[in-house]
Amino acid sequence: MPEIAPYGSWKSPITPELITAQTIGLAQVTIDGRDVYWLESRPLEGGRNVLMKRAPGGEPVECLPKEFNVRTRVHEYGGGAYAVFDGVIYFVNFADQRLYVQPPEGVPRALTVTEGFYYADFVLDWLHHRLICVREDHTTGAEPVNTLVAIPLDGANDGQVLVSGHDFFSTPRLSPDGKTLCYLSWDHPNMPWDGTVLWMADVCADGTLGEPRQVAGGMAESIFQPEWSPEGVLHFVSDRSGWWNLYRLTQDQPEALYPADAEFGMPQWVFGMRTYAFLNAREIVCAFTQNGLWTLAHLQTERKTLTPLRLPFTAFSAVCAGGQGEVAFLAGSPTQPLGVWRWNAVTNALEALKRSFEPTLPDGYFSVPRPVEFPTENRLTAHALFYPPTNPDFVAPESELPPLLVLSHGGPTAATNAVLNYRIQYWTSRGFAVLDVNYGGSTGYGRAYRERLKGNWGVVDVDDCCNGARWLAAQGLVDAKRMAIAGGSAGGFTTLAALVFRNVFTAGASHYGVSDLEALARETHKFESRYLDSLVGPYPACQSLYIERSPIHHTDQLKTPILLLQGDSDLVVPPNQSEMMFTAAKRRGVPTAYLVFAGEQHGFRKAETIRRALEAELYFYSRIFGFTPADEIEPFEIVNL
């Protein structure tokens, strides 16, 4: 019989050690021939990104020597850090940001020399024996300069600039005959999900480009993942209809392949993102999302028919295709962790190549989320995933309701998804209910939902998180007196704003969160340096609004206990933001604690940091909510408690 114990005090087999020992990050799936490649981020190796390969019928193998870490710092968030062509690997090493090449059976050799040049998003120009990619130049001493460059494969120089004149570039792609280059550009203050321009340019015999011509996009149209079909027809995703749908260029005009109130694209936070791939000239395999759940489908481009595939997943990304009907992607579900999967469109065979972790526990320990909609401000509806507390070994006393943890995702232009995540199950298996909120401004629900946050960051997101918590309490599903909110980065800002400007939560935890919008506008990196123009307003013209929205300027309203977790090497949200918030909370007499992690940047990657952060948050809530964790946790000082 299950043991009766208070919520929060349940003993769980999902420990921080289990999470860090078993869980790895997975990204950037690629097919070369019939070999599938991907990146693994390993907490036990200090967050090193390891390039893996799996051949048909083989086992996963590491491709590079252990001293290499495949990660680029372009835009600080990176992505697109490697490419493989006919077994030859091109990659960026994190330590020096140089571009390297490794031939089959060979060893890595540097292709670039100059310190301060960062590279990402590669395509092979086989006609001119070079790579074309994005370069970010940090040698000027001012704002970094982004260009498209050509890097000779013999390593003769750091590259010839092909295209310049815009603040940002991405996704250079060559037509199958190598004679036409397409690419995306955008300029301040736009982010790539606000508006991008799709260009085409002829590649001249000497390798230079002809005059670029705009074929789609603009200040208010976001283009995602331009790709050439095997017959040389340019395809892309555009949100010109209000939804990211698939198009192709027909007689220089965009032609919708399957108009739908569904998203076939996603916000381009990193390079190399893919939601579709060509099986052949007239067949595409593509991922789309509706109501927070993703589906993989087969699109027949001539008949314009879309057929969902019966695959057991609710999240898909990094879709790519090879020969003989081979398709690879990242996928997961509420009962399946994120994994690299290979599926054959001819035989319908599905194979797991690598999972972010191998579930070793019975399903009974996993809380399965259900999508929920709830009323929010202005008679609108917001979205979330609700996870009830779940542990087959325990039940709570009949009169007790569970504490609630509201999760506010980062971005804020991003979304949460329904994939088995040990970090969420860490809470639900100890007796917490979790509400993972896709507040207004999140992606996956169309451009209008995404634009609810325009000019309203710190208002709409906060209202939706608060209203989601209130709605659950009104349903009798959670304890209204024990509700916490937590988030990282932009989610940390939402957390801080909710604790300062609202009176809904009784505790909160900010992971490297923004407390001073002015400081963020002045100090952050180039990619996000004008992001707040749309989320808040142009700075310094709207300085008063920045002050009004910044939690650090209104700590006289803070009454809620708060935990602050911060990496000391964070360039996106510098540590002084958390330090200022801690000092203010301490002065106010609010129970607070501040933990700093050495060597961590924006997002925690080291195993010891992840373990300590999880345990610290549980310890903090236990002291505030009045329960005793089953875990043995090293205590720390909570000031003013």
Protein Blocks (a to p, Z undefined) as FASTA:
>chain_A
ZZdddehiaccfbdfklmmmmpccdehiadehjaccdddddfknoopacdddddehiacd
dfbdfkbccddfehhlggjibcceehiacdddfklopacdddehiacddfbfbghiaceh
iaddfknopaddddddfknopacddddddddfklpagbjafbghiabdchiacdfkopac
cddddddfbdfkloccdddddddfkopacddddfedcjkbccehiaddfkopacdddfkl
opacddddeehiacdfbgcdddfbdcdfbghiafbdcfblmbccddddeehiacdddddf
klopacddddfbfbdehiacdeehiacdddddfkbccddddddfklopacdfbdfbdcfb
dfklpccddddddddehhiacdddddddddfkbccdfkbccdddddddehjlccdddddd
fklmmmmmnopacdddddehiahiajklmmmmgopgoilmmmmmmmmmmmmmmnopacfk
lccdddehjlmmmmmmmmmmpcfbfbdcdehiafblklmmmmmcfklmmmmmmmnopcfk
lmmmmmmmmmklmmmmpcbdcdddddfkbfklgfklmmmmmmmmmmnopacdddddehia
ehifbfklmmmmmmmmmmmmmmmnopacfbdcdddddehZZ
